[in-house]
């Protein structure tokens, strides 16, 4: 979510499922409430693992998001959640932990925790400790709620996780009691020291991968989930696709790339030719880079990715909509996806000229209109991937 | 020689032409450089015929197939050896 031109909140999480299970028993949900400049995130760990745990954690995150968004009183909300969860046949209790992070105006954080490892707030790579108010429910006296409120600023990070992270490696040398929160904190601080601008996405993934390595068996012994909120300068990406409706606008079109410091993508053969001509950069297309089903990408100095247009964009739209795992994507789509995910503000500059050759009835597939595909990608990036997206037609 | 792998050419046969190198006879393999192009810029112009388009030296070929390309390369070799 953009706070202003200079500040963006990047919220990402990463998760590994306990070995042998088909679904995660941890759940993470996040929601932006645009009218109020609020960004609410919830991580829950359901009792046990598999479907039963997934049910408990999903119910918890869904309810918590609604209660927080409607400003329902905290203890009351928690009681309703606890009352609603189905009782486990084996353990005769209903239980799921949660950590709720409610960001207001991008300047204030309110955190409500119940039984998850305590969250980490980092500023200048040092932990900032907060005084927490303790609340008990009369109905559920054994459940303790921790409440904290504090101001946040640019470059702060808030990191929270399930006990799959802190208990990773439990009972194994050298961490007999597991990685613990301190071990995890130290690891995160080392990562940030090495790479001070490490994204929320990379940091969450690194923590989860490292936790999995601690278990030594090679597969997670519990569901492992880590969420990271990073208040950062927005990383910008511009994508040019399609020739402008009027040829005389070619130069204005390519102006979007001149003096632009972010990532640059070109999608489309004619588009690449226009950019090449206007900026005087040659295009090289190596046929050895090809992947099945999609034309190969090209290279242009100073441009991060140059691809074919409609087929690649259509494949990208489907991949984003289905949330296809990275390992199952074709290499050119993987590059495309990584560039998008490593950006916060994405601008599509779309030339609207129709390519007559695409209307050839002999073509074996229907080629979608460029505008329609871009709209699909925009909707998806905004709703599923929490990106700030703008589209300019030319 | 250049193979167009733009959208239209790719869909109308250039996807298979990318493997051309594997089909070149031994005497051509070392002497022919194959590069790709995202657009040769002729698919919108009916006078050039139908995709896929391929350029051998400076000559544009339409409806290109592996065999028609090999034939064309031999033709060009012959032409250049005559000239030389």
Interface residues (C-beta under 8 A of the other chain):
Chain A: X268 X269 X270 X272 X273 X283 X284 X285 X286 X287 X290 X295 X296 X298 X306 X308 X309 X310 X311 X355 X356 X357 X358 X360 X362 X363 X364 X365 X367
Chain B: X3 X4 X5 X6 X7 X8 X10 X11 X12 X14 X15 X18 X21 X34 X35 X36 X37 X38 X39 X41 X43 X44 X50 X51
